[in-house]
């Protein structure tokens, strides 16, 4: 059996883009019982974000991510779910990996380069706002992956470089000390969509255009009715190309259910009616999950029990891999 590893950062309230672009595909993947699955909340990774760190709500956000995964159907009997900061072996391993990682390799990492380029464009010092957590992010991610003997890492295209860096580090160590690490491969789901926000741009907290995943029915309705649309006379066919409303329908409905939606667009029933229908579609999909989510948060006993149980399981596995690496690097 291969091990599939997925991490998610607690960077704010979950929204529909998180759900359809990351959480649902990750849970759907776990239905294949031929593999082993490990999911973790990357709370240490979140510390490199000054705004999130200063808010001091990372533990609360972690609980919300756990509640979301459980409410959305993750099988906690078959899948590991743990908190990154509960596994000190990960951060210790990252220190050993740093000694096999060139600065030049990290200089080329996308997140660091983007920050530097943004600073230069604004005539700031190139390293303004760059902490070592951001610079060393790929190394800590490599530790996350390698310590779990991971075979497959589902990622978006923007994370592909991090898997390549992980493989570079692992190959360097293996060439010197023998086969300590597996070489993980990235798995990119080309069908996973980038969900638009209510202003048409990519749904993102930084744009302030998100539709929260677990808002109340009233808030969900309000957010959907706020979606920007073009003015089209009633009875005139509504274009589906580039339509945020149509894209959201496609995200939540099966192909055979989309036949009726296409008819409504072609008949020009009006965006007001289409938005009301969209609200019903999304709310029907989420209402039971929303109820379960808030039940878990109101009494987090179940969440705490899963994190505590898996903490011990993952620590034991991680310690074995860390001990092997330490022995080779310190006694070789």
C-alpha positions as CSV (number, residue, x, y, z in Angstrom):
1,X,0.0,0.0,0.0
2,X,1.2,3.5,-0.8
3,X,1.0,6.4,1.6
4,X,-0.8,9.5,0.4
5,X,-0.1,12.7,2.4
6,X,-2.1,15.9,2.4
7,X,-1.6,19.1,4.5
8,X,-3.7,22.2,4.9
9,X,-2.7,25.5,6.5
10,X,-5.0,27.2,9.0
11,X,-4.9,30.6,7.4
12,X,-8.5,31.8,7.9
13,X,-12.1,30.8,7.7
14,X,-12.8,28.1,5.2
15,X,-14.7,29.0,2.1
16,X,-16.2,27.2,-0.9
17,X,-12.9,27.4,-2.8
18,X,-11.1,25.5,0.0
19,X,-13.9,22.9,0.0
20,X,-14.1,22.2,-3.7
21,X,-10.4,22.9,-4.5
22,X,-8.7,21.0,-1.7
23,X,-10.8,19.4,1.0
24,X,-13.4,17.5,-1.0
25,X,-10.9,16.1,-3.5
26,X,-8.7,15.0,-0.6
27,X,-11.5,13.2,1.1
28,X,-12.8,11.7,-2.2
29,X,-9.3,10.3,-2.9
30,X,-9.3,8.5,0.5
31,X,-12.2,6.3,-0.7
32,X,-9.7,4.2,-2.6
33,X,-8.9,1.6,0.0
34,X,-5.8,0.4,-1.8
35,X,-3.7,3.2,-0.2
36,X,-3.0,4.6,3.3
37,X,-3.9,8.2,3.9
38,X,-2.5,10.9,6.3
39,X,-3.9,14.4,6.7
40,X,-2.4,17.1,8.8
41,X,-3.1,20.7,9.8
42,X,0.1,22.6,9.0
43,X,-0.1,25.0,11.9
44,X,3.7,25.5,12.1
45,X,3.7,26.5,8.5
46,X,1.1,29.2,9.3
47,X,3.5,30.9,11.7
48,X,5.5,32.4,8.9
49,X,2.4,34.6,8.1
50,X,2.8,37.7,10.3
51,X,-0.9,38.6,10.2
52,X,-2.1,35.1,11.2
53,X,0.6,34.7,13.9
54,X,-0.3,38.1,15.5
55,X,-4.0,37.2,15.5
56,X,-3.2,34.3,17.8
57,X,-6.0,32.1,16.7
58,X,-4.1,29.3,15.0
59,X,-5.4,26.6,17.5
60,X,-9.0,27.8,16.9
61,X,-8.5,27.6,13.2
62,X,-7.0,24.1,13.5
63,X,-10.0,22.9,15.4
64,X,-12.2,24.3,12.6
65,X,-10.2,22.5,9.9
66,X,-10.5,19.2,11.8
67,X,-14.2,19.7,12.3
68,X,-14.6,20.5,8.6
69,X,-12.8,17.3,7.5
70,X,-14.8,15.2,9.9
71,X,-18.1,16.8,9.1
72,X,-17.4,16.4,5.3
73,X,-16.9,12.7,5.7
74,X,-13.3,11.8,6.4
75,X,-13.1,8.2,7.7
76,X,-11.1,8.6,10.8
77,X,-10.9,4.9,11.3
78,X,-8.9,4.4,8.1
79,X,-7.2,7.8,7.8
80,X,-4.7,9.5,10.0
81,X,-5.5,13.1,10.9
82,X,-3.0,15.0,13.1
83,X,-1.6,18.4,14.0
84,X,1.8,19.3,12.7
85,X,2.9,20.9,16.0
86,X,2.0,17.7,17.9
87,X,4.9,16.0,16.1
88,X,8.2,17.6,17.3
89,X,10.1,15.0,15.3
90,X,9.1,17.0,12.2
91,X,10.8,20.2,13.2
92,X,13.9,18.3,14.5
93,X,14.2,16.5,11.1
94,X,13.9,19.8,9.3
95,X,17.1,20.9,11.1
96,X,19.0,17.9,9.8
97,X,17.6,18.4,6.3
98,X,18.7,22.1,6.3
99,X,22.3,20.8,6.3
100,X,21.7,19.1,3.1
101,X,19.9,22.0,1.4
102,X,21.7,24.7,-0.5
103,X,20.7,28.3,-0.1
104,X,20.6,28.5,-3.9
105,X,17.9,25.9,-4.0
106,X,15.7,27.9,-1.6
107,X,16.5,31.2,-3.4
108,X,14.6,29.7,-6.3
109,X,11.5,28.8,-4.3
110,X,8.4,30.5,-5.7
111,X,7.1,32.0,-2.4
112,X,10.4,33.6,-1.5
113,X,11.0,34.8,-5.1
114,X,7.5,36.3,-5.3
115,X,8.0,38.2,-2.0
116,X,11.4,39.6,-3.1
117,X,10.0,40.6,-6.5
118,X,7.1,42.3,-4.8
119,X,9.4,44.2,-2.5
120,X,11.7,45.3,-5.4
121,X,8.6,46.5,-7.4
122,X,7.6,48.6,-4.5
123,X,11.2,49.9,-3.9
124,X,11.6,48.2,-0.6
125,X,14.5,46.2,0.7
126,X,14.4,42.9,-1.2
127,X,14.1,40.9,2.1
128,X,11.5,43.2,3.8
129,X,9.0,41.0,5.6
130,X,10.9,37.8,4.8
131,X,11.3,35.6,7.9
132,X,13.2,32.4,8.1
133,X,10.0,30.5,8.4
134,X,9.1,31.7,4.9
135,X,12.6,31.1,3.5
136,X,12.8,27.6,4.9
137,X,9.2,26.7,4.2
138,X,10.3,24.1,1.5
139,X,12.6,22.3,4.0
140,X,9.9,22.0,6.7
141,X,7.5,20.7,4.0
142,X,10.2,18.2,3.0
143,X,10.3,17.0,6.6
144,X,6.5,16.7,6.7
145,X,6.7,14.4,3.6
146,X,9.8,12.4,4.2
147,X,9.2,11.6,7.8
148,X,6.0,9.8,6.9
149,X,7.5,7.6,4.2
150,X,5.2,9.3,1.8
151,X,4.7,8.0,-1.7
152,X,2.2,10.4,-3.2
153,X,1.5,14.1,-2.4
154,X,-1.7,15.6,-4.0
155,X,-0.9,19.2,-4.8
156,X,-1.9,22.1,-6.9
157,X,0.4,23.2,-9.7
158,X,1.7,26.0,-7.5
159,X,3.1,23.5,-5.0
160,X,4.8,21.2,-7.6
161,X,8.1,22.9,-7.0
162,X,8.1,22.0,-3.3
163,X,7.8,18.3,-4.2
164,X,10.8,18.7,-6.5
165,X,12.8,20.3,-3.8
166,X,11.8,17.5,-1.4
167,X,13.0,14.9,-3.9
168,X,16.3,16.9,-4.4
169,X,16.9,16.8,-0.6
170,X,16.0,13.2,-0.3
171,X,18.2,12.2,-3.2
172,X,21.2,14.1,-1.8
173,X,20.9,12.3,1.5
174,X,20.3,8.9,0.0
175,X,23.4,9.2,-2.2
176,X,25.5,9.8,0.8
177,X,24.0,7.6,3.5
178,X,22.1,4.9,1.7
179,X,18.3,4.5,1.0
180,X,16.8,6.4,4.0
181,X,14.0,8.2,2.2
182,X,11.4,7.3,-0.4
183,X,11.2,9.7,-3.3
184,X,7.7,11.1,-3.3
185,X,5.8,12.0,-6.4
186,X,3.3,14.8,-6.9
187,X,-0.3,14.0,-7.9
188,X,-2.0,16.8,-9.7
189,X,-5.8,16.5,-10.3
190,X,-6.3,18.4,-13.6
191,X,-10.1,18.3,-13.0
192,X,-9.9,20.3,-9.8
193,X,-11.3,23.7,-10.5
194,X,-10.3,27.1,-9.3
195,X,-13.5,28.5,-8.0
196,X,-14.3,32.2,-8.7
197,X,-15.4,34.5,-5.9
198,X,-18.4,36.7,-5.9
199,X,-16.5,39.4,-7.9
200,X,-15.4,37.0,-10.6
201,X,-11.7,36.8,-9.5
202,X,-10.2,33.6,-8.0
203,X,-11.9,33.0,-4.6
204,X,-9.4,34.2,-2.1
205,X,-9.3,35.7,1.4
206,X,-6.8,38.3,0.1
207,X,-9.4,39.6,-2.4
208,X,-12.2,39.6,0.2
209,X,-14.5,37.8,-2.3
210,X,-15.0,34.5,-0.5
211,X,-18.3,32.6,0.2
212,X,-17.8,31.0,3.6
213,X,-18.2,27.2,3.7
214,X,-20.1,27.0,6.9
215,X,-22.0,30.3,7.1
216,X,-25.6,30.4,8.2
217,X,-28.3,29.9,5.6
218,X,-29.1,33.6,5.7
219,X,-25.4,34.5,5.2
220,X,-25.1,32.0,2.4
221,X,-28.1,33.5,0.6
222,X,-26.8,37.0,1.1
223,X,-23.3,36.1,-0.3
224,X,-24.8,34.4,-3.4
225,X,-27.1,37.3,-4.2
226,X,-24.0,39.6,-4.0
227,X,-22.3,37.7,-7.0
228,X,-21.6,40.3,-9.7
229,X,-23.4,39.7,-13.0
230,X,-23.9,41.5,-16.2
231,X,-27.2,43.3,-16.9
232,X,-29.2,41.2,-19.3
233,X,-32.9,41.8,-20.2
234,X,-35.3,39.1,-19.0
235,X,-35.9,36.6,-21.7
236,X,-32.5,37.1,-23.3
237,X,-30.2,34.1,-23.2
238,X,-27.6,34.4,-20.5
239,X,-24.0,33.5,-21.6
240,X,-22.5,30.6,-19.6
241,X,-18.9,31.4,-20.6
242,X,-17.2,33.3,-17.8
243,X,-20.3,33.3,-15.6
244,X,-19.6,32.9,-11.9
245,X,-23.1,31.7,-11.3
246,X,-22.8,29.0,-14.0
247,X,-19.4,27.9,-12.7
248,X,-20.7,27.5,-9.2
249,X,-23.6,25.4,-10.5
250,X,-21.1,23.1,-12.3
251,X,-19.1,22.8,-9.1
252,X,-22.0,21.4,-7.1
253,X,-24.1,19.6,-9.7
254,X,-23.6,16.3,-11.6
255,X,-23.5,16.6,-15.4
256,X,-27.1,15.2,-15.8
257,X,-28.4,17.8,-13.4
258,X,-26.7,20.6,-15.4
259,X,-29.0,19.9,-18.4
260,X,-31.9,21.8,-16.6
261,X,-29.6,24.6,-15.6
262,X,-28.4,25.1,-19.1
263,X,-32.0,25.3,-20.2
264,X,-32.6,28.1,-17.6
265,X,-29.7,30.1,-18.9
266,X,-30.8,29.7,-22.5
267,X,-34.3,30.7,-21.6
268,X,-33.1,33.9,-19.9
269,X,-34.9,33.4,-16.7
270,X,-32.9,36.2,-15.1
271,X,-29.9,36.2,-12.8
272,X,-32.1,36.8,-9.7
273,X,-34.0,33.5,-10.3
274,X,-30.7,31.7,-11.1
275,X,-29.0,32.9,-7.9
276,X,-32.0,31.7,-5.8
277,X,-31.8,28.3,-7.5
278,X,-28.0,28.3,-6.9
279,X,-28.5,29.0,-3.2
280,X,-30.9,26.1,-2.9
281,X,-28.4,23.8,-4.7
282,X,-25.5,24.8,-2.4
283,X,-27.5,24.9,0.7
284,X,-28.9,21.4,0.1
285,X,-25.4,20.1,-0.3
286,X,-24.1,21.7,2.8
287,X,-26.9,21.9,5.4
288,X,-26.3,18.5,7.0
289,X,-22.6,19.0,6.9
290,X,-23.0,22.4,8.4
291,X,-25.0,21.0,11.3
292,X,-22.4,18.3,12.0
293,X,-19.6,20.9,11.8
294,X,-21.1,23.1,14.5
295,X,-21.9,20.1,16.7
296,X,-18.3,19.1,16.6
297,X,-17.1,22.6,17.5
298,X,-19.6,23.0,20.3
299,X,-18.3,19.8,21.9
300,X,-14.8,19.2,20.6
301,X,-14.3,16.0,22.6
302,X,-14.3,13.9,19.4
303,X,-11.8,16.2,17.7
304,X,-9.5,16.1,20.7
305,X,-9.7,12.3,20.9
306,X,-8.7,11.8,17.3
307,X,-5.8,14.3,17.5
308,X,-4.6,12.7,20.7
309,X,-4.8,9.1,19.4
310,X,-3.1,10.0,16.1
311,X,-0.4,12.1,17.9
312,X,1.0,8.9,19.4
313,X,0.8,6.9,16.2
314,X,2.5,9.5,14.1
315,X,5.1,10.3,16.7
316,X,6.2,6.7,16.9
317,X,6.5,6.4,13.1
318,X,8.3,9.7,12.8
319,X,10.7,8.9,15.6
320,X,11.8,5.7,13.8
321,X,12.6,7.6,10.6
322,X,14.3,10.4,12.5
323,X,16.5,8.0,14.5
324,X,17.6,6.4,11.2
325,X,18.5,9.7,9.7
326,X,20.4,10.9,12.9
327,X,22.3,7.7,13.1
328,X,23.5,7.9,9.5
329,X,24.4,11.6,9.6
330,X,26.1,11.6,13.0
331,X,27.8,8.2,12.8
332,X,28.5,7.7,9.1
